[in-house]
Amino acid sequence: STQQLLDCIGRHANPVKCIVLTSSMSAVAPYPEPRVKDESCWSDSERQKSRDNWYGATKTDQEKLVQRWTEDAKSKGAIAKDFKFAAICPTMIIGPALSKSSDVSGTMATLLGWLQGKKSEAPNDSMSFVHVADCAAMHVAAMENPSASGRYMSLIESWHWNDIATELQKMNPSMPQMKLYDGDDIVTPTKFNLDKMNSLGTKVKSVQETLEDSVAYLKEVGAF
């Protein structure tokens, strides 16, 4: 568990200089949603639990646990004052995997399902993505940059589902048609202040490039 790992670091603090945690944008989802999200936004884990969002609640509580532990351990002298904690909070991570198996899993399996028509209608909502290589680079940057600490969102931008469906259809014309939302109350995609994320110096691929890489990988491994 996370607590056991922290206890181990506390017992052997000298060799450990940094923790980089893979958190999630699920921990950066306050309700109601602000006009622009940034790293100061926190999810309410109790609300997440009440809605059976156990993944989101776990990520929120885990990140807060490591943050509290770091502050407490520093105040007690259990770890060095320059010990740093950084949390990378990715959205839906997609892109080529190291494996060349057609048996894809996780978020790439979700994307594959969309391409196979398992999502028949575009919801009146927005979605964001991040390329797996860019997310990995952010983790490395957070570890190697001496001034990097705290939370970092990891994403590109948010697209309305109508735009996602249209783009996927272009990339894979044989994809079963996803019915676009045609109401007159189309929501504005979630906005983000990415200044802190960009301070890591990681250049991120566009949504289109990320989807193209992901679809090309699925075709390459024979997933569809």
Secondary structure, DSSP 8 states (H G I E B T S, - for coil): -HHHHHHHHHHTTTT--EEEEE--GGGS--SS--SEE-TT----HHHHHHTT-HHHHHHHHHHHHHHHHHHHHHHTTSS-TT-EEEEEEE-EEES--S---S---HHHHHHHHHHTT---B--SSEEEEEEHHHHHHHHHHHHH-TT--EEEEE---EEEHHHHHHHHHHH-TTS---B----S------EE--HHHHTT------HHHHHHHHHHHHHHTT--
